[in-house]
Each structure stands twice: as structure tokens, then as C-alpha cells.
Amino acid sequence: MTWGRSPYVRADPADLADRVFDARLDNGYGQYDYLISTFAPALGAPGLERLKARFVELSQMPVETPPQAERKVRSWGIRGPFYEDEREASTRASTIRSASQEIATAQGDVDGYIAQYDENARKGAIVAAQIAQRLLAAGRAEEALRQAAIAPPPRHLRECAMLTSAIDDYVAFETHETYAARLQAEHGRKSGFWGLVE
């Protein structure tokens, strides 16, 4: 992508928004992952709004599914074939979500950022922490505390306990039982945490 302008020349926000939009869609190697954040000051409020509208419009356009006989298999998995059009739809949805999150962050729109995750994703530890940080930065401490409490970290320990029977040799690592016992010995006073593990 050639921008063709000096960095000292102020671009039209609408034109710049269109160019950033096109670049984010042509992002096969992740080279434009943070382009919106980079150009947010130059885009300003009008450019960010135009960019947001372009991604909303894209999200409402269906990905064309070719007739079954013409569909190309991209890969195979436990659920059967994964088609090229499904990959395109997944890639586009991911691009729209990440671009919308960048735009919301640039606009200081915490709710717009949160809206990019479904309820299930908001319960994951990493996403819950990211949302809680943004809520806290926006001065919404009560909501941040509620959000942080959603993702129970003990889930990981429960999942490890379920998988331990499938591990024959831990090599140089301690077994899950040994690790969990050590963790409980060091942090046993956190009864709320351990109540969720069991």
C-alpha cells in the first residue's frame, strides 16, 4: 500500500478513512493490524465515524456461498470439511471485530469495544480482564469489578485435572496433583478460589 502523500500534508478524513478501510481488508500478513490506531489522530472524529460506518456496512453484507458442487475444501477437521467460503467469512468477521475494537478504543467508546464480544467470550479470563481494564480507565469501577469477577481462573485447574489421566509421562515437570497441592499449600487461605476449583 502506497499512501502517496507527505506525512506533513493533512489528508481529507473521509478519503483517509476509505484508504485505511481498504488496507485493513488487504491485511493477509497482519501488516496493517494497528493501522487504525496509528492513523486515529489524522482521521479525527469524522474519519473514525466514516470508518466505523464502513465496517458496520461490511458486517451486514453476507459472504456468498457458492453452490455445493463448486465449494472448495480448505481443510478437513473432526466436524468434516472446512470450505474456502467459510474461511473467508471467518476472516472477515475477525477483521470487522478487531477493526471495530480499534475504532471504539480510539473513540473512547468502552461499550462499543465490549459489544464486539459475545456473552461467552466475555467470560474468558483474558477478555474479561481487558474489558475490566477499559471500564476502570473510563471511571466505571463498579462495572469493572463485576466484569473481573465473571471469569473464574479456577476453570483452568479443573480442566487440567480432567486431562491428567491422559498424560503418561510428565518428563521433568511435576504432576498436576503435585502442582495443585503446592499451589494450595502456598495460597490455601484463598477459600473463595479453592471453593470454585472443587
C-alpha positions as CSV (number, residue, x, y, z in Angstrom):
1,M,0.0,0.0,0.0
2,T,1.4,3.3,-1.1
3,W,-0.1,6.3,0.7
4,G,1.4,8.8,-1.8
5,R,1.4,11.8,0.5
6,S,3.8,13.6,2.7
7,P,3.1,12.9,6.4
8,Y,3.0,16.7,6.8
9,V,0.0,17.2,4.4
10,R,-3.4,16.9,6.2
11,A,-5.5,14.3,4.4
12,D,-9.2,14.6,3.9
13,P,-10.7,12.4,6.8
14,A,-13.2,10.7,4.6
15,D,-10.6,9.8,2.0
16,L,-8.1,8.7,4.6
17,A,-10.9,6.5,6.2
18,D,-11.5,4.8,2.9
19,R,-7.9,4.1,2.4
20,V,-7.4,2.7,5.9
21,F,-10.5,0.6,5.3
22,D,-9.1,-0.8,2.1
23,A,-5.8,-1.5,3.7
24,R,-7.4,-3.3,6.7
25,L,-9.2,-5.6,4.3
26,D,-5.9,-6.4,2.4
27,N,-4.1,-7.5,5.6
28,G,-3.1,-11.0,4.8
29,Y,0.1,-10.9,6.8
30,G,-1.0,-8.7,9.6
31,Q,1.0,-5.7,8.3
32,Y,-2.0,-3.3,8.9
33,D,-3.2,-4.7,12.2
34,Y,-2.7,-1.5,14.1
35,L,-3.3,0.9,11.2
36,I,-6.4,2.4,12.7
37,S,-4.7,3.2,16.0
38,T,-1.8,4.7,14.1
39,F,-4.0,6.9,11.9
40,A,-6.6,7.8,14.6
41,P,-5.2,11.3,15.2
42,A,-5.2,12.1,11.5
43,L,-8.7,10.6,11.0
44,G,-10.2,12.6,13.8
45,A,-13.8,12.2,14.8
46,P,-15.3,12.5,11.3
47,G,-12.8,9.9,9.8
48,L,-13.3,7.5,12.6
49,E,-17.1,7.7,12.2
50,R,-16.8,7.1,8.5
51,L,-14.5,4.1,9.1
52,K,-16.9,2.7,11.7
53,A,-19.8,3.1,9.2
54,R,-17.8,1.3,6.5
55,F,-17.2,-1.7,8.9
56,V,-20.8,-1.8,10.0
57,E,-21.9,-1.8,6.4
58,L,-19.4,-4.6,5.6
59,S,-20.7,-6.7,8.6
60,Q,-24.2,-6.6,7.1
61,M,-23.2,-7.9,3.8
62,P,-23.4,-11.7,3.5
63,V,-20.5,-13.8,2.2
64,E,-21.6,-15.5,-0.9
65,T,-21.7,-19.3,-0.6
66,P,-21.2,-21.0,-4.0
67,P,-23.3,-24.0,-5.0
68,Q,-22.2,-27.1,-3.1
69,A,-20.6,-28.6,-6.2
70,E,-18.4,-25.5,-6.6
71,R,-17.3,-25.1,-3.0
72,K,-13.6,-25.6,-2.4
73,V,-12.5,-27.6,0.6
74,R,-9.8,-25.6,2.5
75,S,-9.1,-28.3,5.1
76,W,-10.7,-31.2,7.0
77,G,-11.4,-31.5,10.7
78,I,-13.3,-33.6,13.2
79,R,-16.5,-32.0,12.0
80,G,-15.8,-32.6,8.3
81,P,-14.7,-30.2,5.6
82,F,-13.9,-26.6,6.2
83,Y,-14.7,-24.7,3.0
84,E,-12.9,-21.7,1.5
85,D,-16.1,-19.5,1.8
86,E,-16.3,-20.4,5.5
87,R,-12.7,-19.3,5.9
88,E,-13.4,-16.0,4.1
89,A,-16.5,-15.4,6.3
90,S,-14.4,-16.2,9.5
91,T,-11.5,-14.0,8.4
92,R,-13.9,-11.1,7.5
93,A,-15.7,-11.4,10.9
94,S,-12.4,-11.3,12.7
95,T,-11.3,-8.3,10.7
96,I,-14.5,-6.5,11.4
97,R,-14.3,-7.3,15.1
98,S,-10.7,-6.2,15.6
99,A,-11.1,-3.1,13.5
100,S,-14.3,-2.2,15.4
101,Q,-12.4,-2.6,18.7
102,E,-9.6,-0.4,17.5
103,I,-12.1,2.3,16.4
104,A,-14.0,2.0,19.7
105,T,-10.7,2.4,21.6
106,A,-9.7,5.4,19.6
107,Q,-13.1,7.0,20.2
108,G,-13.0,6.1,24.0
109,D,-16.2,4.0,23.5
110,V,-15.9,1.3,26.1
111,D,-19.4,-0.1,25.3
112,G,-18.5,-0.2,21.6
113,Y,-15.4,-2.3,22.5
114,I,-17.4,-4.6,24.7
115,A,-20.1,-5.1,22.1
116,Q,-17.6,-6.8,19.8
117,Y,-17.6,-9.9,22.1
118,D,-20.5,-12.2,22.7
119,E,-21.5,-13.2,26.2
120,N,-19.5,-16.4,26.2
121,A,-16.3,-14.6,25.1
122,R,-16.7,-12.0,27.8
123,K,-16.4,-14.8,30.4
124,G,-12.9,-15.8,29.3
125,A,-10.2,-14.6,31.6
126,I,-8.2,-12.6,29.1
127,V,-11.2,-10.8,27.5
128,A,-12.8,-10.2,31.0
129,A,-9.5,-8.6,32.2
130,Q,-9.3,-6.4,29.0
131,I,-12.9,-5.3,29.5
132,A,-12.4,-4.6,33.2
133,Q,-9.3,-2.5,32.5
134,R,-11.2,-0.4,30.0
135,L,-14.1,0.1,32.3
136,L,-11.8,1.1,35.1
137,A,-10.0,3.6,32.9
138,A,-13.4,5.1,32.0
139,G,-14.1,5.6,35.7
140,R,-16.6,2.8,35.9
141,A,-15.1,0.9,38.8
142,E,-18.2,-1.0,40.0
143,E,-18.7,-2.4,36.5
144,A,-15.0,-3.2,36.2
145,L,-15.2,-5.2,39.5
146,R,-18.3,-7.1,38.3
147,Q,-16.5,-7.9,35.0
148,A,-13.4,-9.1,36.6
149,A,-15.4,-11.5,38.8
150,I,-17.0,-13.1,35.8
151,A,-14.0,-15.1,34.6
152,P,-13.2,-17.8,37.2
153,P,-9.4,-18.6,36.9
154,P,-10.0,-21.9,38.7
155,R,-11.5,-23.3,35.5
156,H,-8.0,-23.9,34.1
157,L,-7.1,-26.0,37.1
158,R,-10.3,-28.0,36.7
159,E,-9.6,-28.6,33.0
160,C,-6.0,-29.7,33.8
161,A,-7.4,-32.1,36.4
162,M,-9.7,-33.7,33.8
163,L,-6.8,-34.1,31.4
164,T,-4.2,-35.5,33.8
165,S,-5.4,-39.1,33.2
166,A,-4.3,-38.8,29.6
167,I,-0.7,-37.9,30.5
168,D,1.5,-40.9,30.8
169,D,4.8,-39.2,31.5
170,Y,5.3,-35.7,32.8
171,V,9.0,-35.9,32.0
172,A,10.8,-33.2,34.1
173,F,7.6,-31.5,35.1
174,E,5.7,-32.0,38.3
175,T,2.3,-33.8,38.0
176,H,-0.9,-31.8,38.1
177,E,-1.6,-33.2,41.6
178,T,1.8,-32.1,42.9
179,Y,1.4,-28.7,41.3
180,A,-2.2,-28.2,42.7
181,A,-1.1,-29.4,46.2
182,R,1.8,-26.9,46.1
183,L,-0.4,-24.1,44.9
184,Q,-2.9,-24.9,47.7
185,A,-0.2,-25.0,50.3
186,E,1.1,-21.6,49.2
187,H,-2.3,-20.0,48.7
188,G,-4.6,-22.1,50.8
189,R,-6.2,-19.1,52.6
190,K,-8.0,-18.1,49.4
191,S,-11.0,-20.2,50.2
192,G,-13.2,-18.5,47.6
193,F,-10.8,-19.5,44.9
194,W,-10.5,-23.1,46.1
195,G,-14.2,-23.4,46.5
196,L,-14.5,-22.8,42.8
197,V,-11.8,-25.3,41.9
198,E,-13.5,-28.3,43.6
